[in-house]
Structure formats: C-alpha cells, structure tokens
Amino acid sequence: MIAGIAKYGFVLAVFNVSCVAASAQIIGETKHSLQSPDKNISIEFYLKKLTDSTRGMYYTVSYKGKEVILESDLDIQLDNHLSEQAMALRVDHHAKWCENLKITGVETATTNTSWKPLYGERSEIRDNHNDLIVHLVKDDNPIYKMDVEIRAYNEGAAIRYFFPENEKGTYYRIMGENTSFSLPQGTKAWFAGWAQAPYHLLPLKDWPQESERPLTLELGNGLYACLAEARMTDYARTKFKLSTTKENTILTSMYTPADLISPIGTPWRVIMVGEKPSDLVEHNYIIQNLNPPSLIKDPSWIKPGKIMRVMTQTTKDAKENIDFAAKHNLQYILFDWKWYGPAFTFTSDVTKVVAPLDMPEIVRYGKEKGVGVWLYVNLQGLYSQSDSLFAIYHKWGIKGVKFGFVQIGSHRWTTWVEEMIKKAAENEIMVNIHDDWRPTGEQRTYPNLMTAEGIRGNEEMPEATHNTVLPFTRFIAGASDYTLCYYDKRIKTTHAHQLAMAAVYYSPIQTLYWYDKPAMSNNEPELEFWDKIPTVWDDTKILAGQPGEYVTTARRSGNTWFVGTLNNNDARKTSLSFNFLPKGKEYMATIFSDDDTVATATKVKVEKRKVNAATMLDMQLKASGGQAVLLELVK
C-alpha cells in the first residue's frame, strides 16, 4: 500500500532549530533563490558549514521585503540501520542524518494552469507556482540521495523532502522531522491543543502543549501567516511545538516514526502569507494544489448536500425526518451510532440493523422523496469489517458513511484511514470523518471524502467568539462538519448567528438541525435561508473580519449570493458593502437578523429590499449575534 500511495503523493519541507555559530559560513557563498510568480514572496535556500565535517541546510521566506520566516533549519532524522544491516549495506552513524549532504545540482520549473474541482468553494482553481529542486547526496554514501523541493506560490511557500528510488533498495525509517520556523519578534499564534479544542491567541512561549495544524499566526510586523500541512497520506501527523533553544521559533513534532519505501516524499510544509487574515482563508486552495488530481474516473455518484440526524431511531421517526428533509430541501438523513448495536466493541455487526428500523423500506421511502441515507460506523466496525461493509452498504442503497472515533496521528492509522477512503470510493460510498481527524487536501484525490469534523462545533456548544476564530484557523485545512443546530436550548448564540454559519462554514455535506427533531420546528419564516442554501459554490469572498471579533463571508452559486456574518460575544455596529455584486445588476435582498420584538421563539426578523453594488447595509449585531442575507438576481 505504501508504494501505491507514493505514486500520488507526499510533500513537505524539513527544517531544524539548532543555533548556528556566528562564524558558520555559507558554502560556496551561494544562496539558491526562488520567487512567487507575482514576485511578492521570496525564498532562499543554502548550506552552511558548521564544522570541518558537518553542514546544515537553511531557508528564509519574505513577503514584499518583510521577514516571514527568518533563517531556519531544514533537518530530517533517519535511522535505517536495521534495513542497512539486513541488506549488508554500510550503516550510517552520523549524529544528524543530514549533516553531510552536499549539493549535486539544482533544477527550476514553472507551472501555470488551472483545474475545475468536482465541487468546492469556487468553480475553478488556479495552480501557478515556481519550483526549485535542490539535489543532494551524502558525501560518504552515494546510495542516499535526497531532494529538497521548494515551491513559491502567490499564496505562500511549500517545502518537502523527497527521496528518489534507492539503488540498493534499503528502506527509510523517519524518526523525526525537525522543521523549524523562526518568526519575527512579537508574533502570536492561534493555539489549539487538539483538533476539537478551543482556540487561544498566545505568544510564542509557555504553550501548555503542542498545537494543532493549521496554525494561524499574527506576525509582529503586521503580516499574517499560516503553517499548514498538505498531502499527509503516508506519514505520521506532525503538530507544532516551541523550540527550547531558540526564541520565537516553532518546530514540527511527529507523532510517531514513519516507515517508508522510496521513491517517496514527506508531506508538504506550507507557509501561507497574507496582508489580511482574510487572505489566508480565500487562498486555502493551495492545500489542494499540493495534492494529486482525482483518481475517481466516474464521480457522478458523488452528490454534495445538506443532512440531518434521526434522533430517535425508529422507522416512523425516520420517515418523519425524510418528510421534513424533503420539505426543507435537505438531501440526506443520518442514522448515528448504535443503529447496529454498541459502537465501542468488535462484537457488534455493522451489517445487521439492531435498532427498530426497516432499512430497506426507509431507503425506498427516501428515494421516493429524493432523500438519501447515511450510516454511522465506529472505528471497531470499520476496522474489522471493511473488506465487506462498503459493498454491502452499496447494495442497500446507502449513500455515505460517517466514520466515528477514528484513530489518528500514527503512521499506521494515517495509512489505514486513507485506505478506508479509497475502499469507500471503490464502492461508490461518500465519507465524513469524525472526530479528531483533519484533512490535508486529499479530498482532491478522493472527492468522495466530503467533509470531516476535527473542530469544536455544536457537539460542545461553544461561545460565539470561538465561532469567529474558526474561519481563519480550522477551515484553512478544508471542509469541516460543525454539526449546526437550531432549536436546541443549549445553543450559546442567537438564531441569526446559527443561520449565518451555513454560509460562513464550508462543508459539502453540511449537517443541519443536529440535536433537533422535526416536531421542534414551527416553520419559522427564516428557515428560507437554510432551505435555499447549497453546500458548494462557484465563488467565495471574505468581505471583512478579524479572528475572535467577527467575520462576513459571501458565497455565490450561479447568480445567487448567500452572505453570513458571525459576531463575537460583544455587541457591534458595522456595515456591509455589496460592492462584490456585478455593476449594473439589481438584487432582491432577503435579510435575516436578530430582533427581540419578533413574535417567534427564535426572534429572527425577515425583511426584503432591493440592492445593487453601490448599496451599504448597516448592521446592528447583538452580542453573540449574526446576520444572514440571501441575494437573488432581479430579472
């Protein structure tokens, strides 16, 4: 499986954080430079002589002359001695595997193309970058060649190590990746200790634990950056930790070693750069650009849509949910855990329905109403029955599977999850991965991976301020299943805030009414926004916002725009400009806003007015409030 995955990718960059003596000199006084196509981003790579017999690799990144990454180490640590001994090869005894690499050649290249995703946040994605490939070899053992591959995009930089096919066939055991990112003084990070953790804006010191990725940074010089991971499909997850020896420096931290077979590369380390935090969000497609094209030849069965969970698992309740879904333009229902029995055991059979559900009748009734069925399967069931369950579900007419409580982090479980996505695709099954797992762009290669959790959403009922951080952090990694609610009493925001999330948060399978039942609904007029909103888009714009304060996002499907604003825990006055609309066109705006005078339990006012590109809309946002706007072209 590893060799097969290697064909479609891995990529990274590797660095290290040891302090370098002032006397260290650049070897040959040569810096290999690379610029982005718009020439705003500059990257330099070079070797330095550390002692008579050792060298180090270094890089820097700048944006319009401002430092983004100061001199930082590139270093990856291997221990191949078992393979070397078994194959009667010379055993490498260097303290640092990279310390005796020398440059044998340099290549450059340029790519300027575009591609159309099956679905996404925009209908077309440009892939434009300049490449620098530095060929290296160990000076005392020529069977070990390595390339440092660097890409400069207008959106940021990406670096990885790549190991060409080893002529003697030895295997590669990556013990640690010591990529370092030395940052400008005063930089702060939006820290989260795990994928479903709350966020905190912290200086680069005294972190309570390692931080999740992607990691959004507010640089001391006024720029914004994000450290992300792309194409992490045959490797161990790497979080971020602080250097104990160098100020303002972040290091990668692998969860476990990774056992690889050449030719192979490590995941890409991505350094996104922007003048505003919204630049990072709008440019998150760089993650997918670093992944291979789709391997699904006929993707006609992959259908994005809205989904709701059946809270009481009976045939009667399932049909009531299907009726509600059909009425409110939802495409799917979900049977969550325990429909097949206890989830955390290998004794439950995930191909046997235990709950009082007539599954064939439910699937038939749903098909009649245009509503498909998804099933939850926990790790134990996936692990023990994956050879058959996807094929069985396909015969049942099931459209997708929600993976529950998957193991994450290690090389073993990383490749296992990727294999499950592939097996599901082979049986025309869509996938939603819960709980702590985050994507790294593999949805481009396997677009049946519709969404993933890896977020602190409405299962934890976070406060509004947290919700304003998410677009600038978690959603840079890609789609996320926040599990939106509407009627549950535990919601800590206004209902207009909840409505707007469907526009602000991107998820091709968007869960609505998570803790709700059809009987809770009184057909409130504001449900029109959720009824009409799609889950995939032709264009996306972040109109305004700051993490932890507020965010306004506009998304277009055809000629119709959906705009969502999320406010934090403090009341706010602001305005919305419609200058993103095409000039000369008139739109009917349906505005959904918080209003305590409205005679419904949800207190959402609905009003209509005509607008155009010159219109400004004043917004009086309540504490923990929000606003949603539907813009339909007047013909």
C-alpha angles and dihedrals in degrees: 000000000000094000090048093052090048090067092067101035172276130191141173146127127248128213141161140213111223115136113250122219115247090240094061110117132207107253110247088356086264125143116185108217134199132182134196117250090259089046093233095113120058125187128187128194125189146152124238128201108235101175134351090280106026137070137185134212121228141177141185134198127202136176120211088338095309118120115249100161116018120206105317135174127251110208139148124182122219132182110191097156096119092052091042092052094045091052094043091244130146110278114232110230100176113134089225115031093216097047096098101041117131129192116252099174147339130225131190131196142169130218123192115167142113136223138197115233119217085242135340147123090304134023096234132031125201117218107196121155145138119230135212117188116188114197115210137176134189105257094222100038116039095188087076110077124164135180127208105211117199128183127191115203127174084245097052146295132294130194135181142163118241125193114204118217108294111238092217095044098239117159127238124235110190107204098178143348113220100189110162133200114195108195137196118276113273097028117153128198133213094234126200120171096209138006095270096038129117117258127244129184103232136173117242094270140074098017111179092226141335117311129237124243139278091052116195116208134198102207122217091239094059099263126117126226139176128205108211141167125231133189096010095164106123104028142063121280114259122209125183130261135176121258113248092205106040128051121237091011129132124198133199114245120200118215093217138347117280124224110211141177120216138274088057143121135211121244117283117262105216126202109192118193132196143162090223130030088242089064090067093052096046091049098049089114087084086083092060092043087063091057128076123261122269118295093197106102098193110029096168091117093059106099122173117212151132121290138190130197122242101232097192110042105219130116090246093053092044091056091047089053091048090052090049091047092051091048093050098040098252114152101204147028125208132215103207128204125322096035085116096035134270109001103207097063139076091222094076115091110221091201092060122077111224100169116082092269128134093210098184091051092046092050090047093048092046092051089051089054096041094251122128129207129239126190131208117226123182124222094263092057094043092048097048101037106028093114090068113012099080092051091048092049090050089055089049090055095247114160103199147002127222109213110218131209095346119188111251143185107039125095089242096055094040092060091041093056091047090051090052091054089051094048090050090052091051087059097042094251123145119221139219114182120209143204127018097350122113129194125241099195100289090127086082091061095039107024090180083082093091103173145330137212113227088137140102097244138150093310083077097030097225125196123263096257090061090052091057091056096054100074090056095046124020096028092059085074091057140258119004133190104225092171098229119217132196114177104029112118093222094069109122096201137062121272093248087057090054092047092051093053090074088065098038098045117064118217123144087207100044116191113216130178090020099173094020135105128207090247090063092064123093094185091256110199093237091066084084087085094058092038092058103034118104124208101229130053150209094211140006130197131180100215099185143336151110126226110262093017114059143310135206119197128183122197129184130210111180106314095335124095128202117198125191130186123191120192128198128236093291128076113251141189115210140137138240120221117204092203090122089072118096112267117251094027126110124213134192107231119206106196122201113194141158115268123165091202094066112109097231131091090244095053096214119149119212119202136162133215138156116252140177138185091287095053122113119197119202113221123203100192119195121221105281087006137127146178136231126201128193113201116195122182114248107225 
